[in-house]
Amino acid sequence: MEKLFCLGVALGMVGGALLVANSYKARSLVKKSQSEIMEKVNEMMDERLKTFEDDQKPEKKTKK
């Protein structure tokens, strides 16, 4: 059962790769999706770095 599943996944990946390689619309859709995902990942990483930097800053104590 596992071998059959793995074979199906492999054939699906090969079929998808052939479809994208031979279709301009599919290729442009994949490129567009990749760029959107990269933009979102970059935004998330910027937010995490900002919160990390804020957590690392020492708090200033004021004298009264």
DRENPA-3360 file (N, C-alpha, C; in nm, 2 decimals, always signed):
BEGIN
1 = MEKLFCLG = +0.08/-0.12/+0.00/+0.00/+0.00/+0.00/+0.09/+0.13/+0.00 ~ +0.19/+0.13/+0.08/+0.28/+0.24/+0.09/+0.36/+0.26/-0.04 ~ +0.40/+0.15/-0.10/+0.47/+0.16/-0.23/+0.38/+0.22/-0.34 ~ +0.26/+0.17/-0.34/+0.16/+0.22/-0.44/+0.14/+0.37/-0.42 ~ +0.13/+0.42/-0.29/+0.10/+0.56/-0.26/+0.22/+0.64/-0.31 ~ +0.34/+0.59/-0.27/+0.47/+0.66/-0.31/+0.48/+0.67/-0.47 ~ +0.44/+0.56/-0.53/+0.45/+0.56/-0.68/+0.35/+0.66/-0.73 ~ +0.23/+0.67/-0.68/+0.13/+0.77/-0.72/+0.18/+0.91/-0.70;
9 = VALGMVGG = +0.24/+0.94/-0.59/+0.29/+1.07/-0.56/+0.40/+1.11/-0.66 ~ +0.49/+1.01/-0.68/+0.60/+1.04/-0.78/+0.55/+1.06/-0.92 ~ +0.45/+0.98/-0.96/+0.39/+1.00/-1.10/+0.32/+1.14/-1.10 ~ +0.25/+1.17/-1.00/+0.18/+1.30/-1.00/+0.28/+1.42/-1.00 ~ +0.39/+1.41/-0.94/+0.49/+1.51/-0.94/+0.55/+1.52/-1.08 ~ +0.58/+1.41/-1.14/+0.64/+1.41/-1.28/+0.53/+1.47/-1.38 ~ +0.41/+1.43/-1.36/+0.30/+1.48/-1.45/+0.29/+1.63/-1.43 ~ +0.29/+1.68/-1.31/+0.28/+1.82/-1.28/+0.39/+1.90/-1.34;
17 = ALLVANSY = +0.51/+1.84/-1.33/+0.63/+1.91/-1.38/+0.62/+1.92/-1.53 ~ +0.58/+1.81/-1.60/+0.56/+1.81/-1.74/+0.46/+1.91/-1.79 ~ +0.35/+1.92/-1.71/+0.24/+2.02/-1.74/+0.29/+2.16/-1.73 ~ +0.36/+2.19/-1.63/+0.42/+2.33/-1.61/+0.52/+2.36/-1.71 ~ +0.61/+2.26/-1.75/+0.71/+2.28/-1.84/+0.66/+2.31/-1.98 ~ +0.54/+2.25/-2.01/+0.49/+2.27/-2.15/+0.38/+2.37/-2.16 ~ +0.34/+2.43/-2.05/+0.23/+2.53/-2.06/+0.28/+2.66/-2.01 ~ +0.27/+2.77/-2.09/+0.31/+2.90/-2.06/+0.22/+2.95/-1.94;
25 = KARSLVKK = +0.09/+2.93/-1.95/+0.00/+2.98/-1.85/+0.03/+2.92/-1.71 ~ +0.05/+2.79/-1.71/+0.08/+2.72/-1.59/+0.22/+2.77/-1.53 ~ +0.31/+2.79/-1.62/+0.45/+2.83/-1.57/+0.44/+2.97/-1.51 ~ +0.36/+3.06/-1.58/+0.35/+3.20/-1.53/+0.27/+3.20/-1.39 ~ +0.17/+3.11/-1.38/+0.10/+3.10/-1.26/+0.19/+3.05/-1.14 ~ +0.28/+2.95/-1.17/+0.37/+2.90/-1.07/+0.47/+3.01/-1.03 ~ +0.52/+3.09/-1.12/+0.61/+3.20/-1.09/+0.55/+3.30/-1.01 ~ +0.42/+3.34/-1.05/+0.35/+3.44/-0.97/+0.32/+3.39/-0.83;
33 = SQSEIMEK = +0.28/+3.27/-0.81/+0.26/+3.22/-0.68/+0.38/+3.21/-0.60 ~ +0.50/+3.17/-0.66/+0.62/+3.17/-0.58/+0.66/+3.31/-0.54 ~ +0.65/+3.41/-0.62/+0.68/+3.55/-0.58/+0.59/+3.60/-0.47 ~ +0.46/+3.57/-0.47/+0.37/+3.61/-0.37/+0.41/+3.54/-0.23 ~ +0.44/+3.41/-0.24/+0.48/+3.34/-0.12/+0.61/+3.40/-0.06 ~ +0.70/+3.43/-0.15/+0.83/+3.49/-0.10/+0.81/+3.62/-0.03 ~ +0.72/+3.70/-0.09/+0.69/+3.83/-0.03/+0.63/+3.82/+0.11 ~ +0.54/+3.72/+0.12/+0.47/+3.70/+0.25/+0.57/+3.65/+0.35;
41 = VNEMMDER = +0.66/+3.56/+0.31/+0.76/+3.50/+0.40/+0.86/+3.62/+0.44 ~ +0.90/+3.70/+0.35/+0.99/+3.81/+0.39/+0.92/+3.91/+0.49 ~ +0.79/+3.93/+0.47/+0.72/+4.02/+0.56/+0.71/+3.96/+0.70 ~ +0.68/+3.83/+0.71/+0.68/+3.76/+0.83/+0.81/+3.76/+0.90 ~ +0.92/+3.74/+0.83/+1.05/+3.74/+0.89/+1.09/+3.88/+0.94 ~ +1.05/+3.98/+0.86/+1.08/+4.12/+0.91/+1.01/+4.14/+1.04 ~ +0.88/+4.10/+1.05/+0.81/+4.12/+1.18/+0.87/+4.04/+1.29 ~ +0.92/+3.92/+1.27/+0.98/+3.84/+1.37/+1.11/+3.90/+1.41;
49 = LKTFEDDQ = +1.19/+3.95/+1.32/+1.32/+4.01/+1.35/+1.29/+4.14/+1.43 ~ +1.19/+4.22/+1.40/+1.16/+4.34/+1.47/+1.12/+4.31/+1.61 ~ +1.04/+4.21/+1.63/+1.00/+4.17/+1.77/+1.12/+4.12/+1.85 ~ +1.20/+4.04/+1.78/+1.32/+3.99/+1.85/+1.41/+4.10/+1.89 ~ +1.43/+4.20/+1.80/+1.52/+4.31/+1.84/+1.46/+4.39/+1.95 ~ +1.33/+4.41/+1.95/+1.26/+4.48/+2.06/+1.28/+4.41/+2.19 ~ +1.27/+4.28/+2.19/+1.29/+4.20/+2.31/+1.43/+4.20/+2.36 ~ +1.53/+4.22/+2.28/+1.67/+4.22/+2.31/+1.72/+4.35/+2.37;
57 = KPEKKTKK = +1.64/+4.46/+2.34/+1.69/+4.60/+2.39/+1.67/+4.60/+2.54 ~ +1.77/+4.65/+2.61/+1.75/+4.67/+2.76/+1.66/+4.78/+2.79 ~ +1.58/+4.76/+2.89/+1.49/+4.87/+2.93/+1.56/+4.98/+3.01 ~ +1.53/+5.10/+2.98/+1.59/+5.21/+3.05/+1.52/+5.24/+3.17 ~ +1.59/+5.26/+3.28/+1.53/+5.29/+3.41/+1.55/+5.44/+3.43 ~ +1.44/+5.50/+3.47/+1.44/+5.65/+3.50/+1.45/+5.67/+3.64 ~ +1.52/+5.77/+3.68/+1.53/+5.81/+3.82/+1.43/+5.92/+3.85 ~ +1.37/+5.91/+3.97/+1.27/+6.01/+4.01/+1.31/+6.09/+4.13;
% end
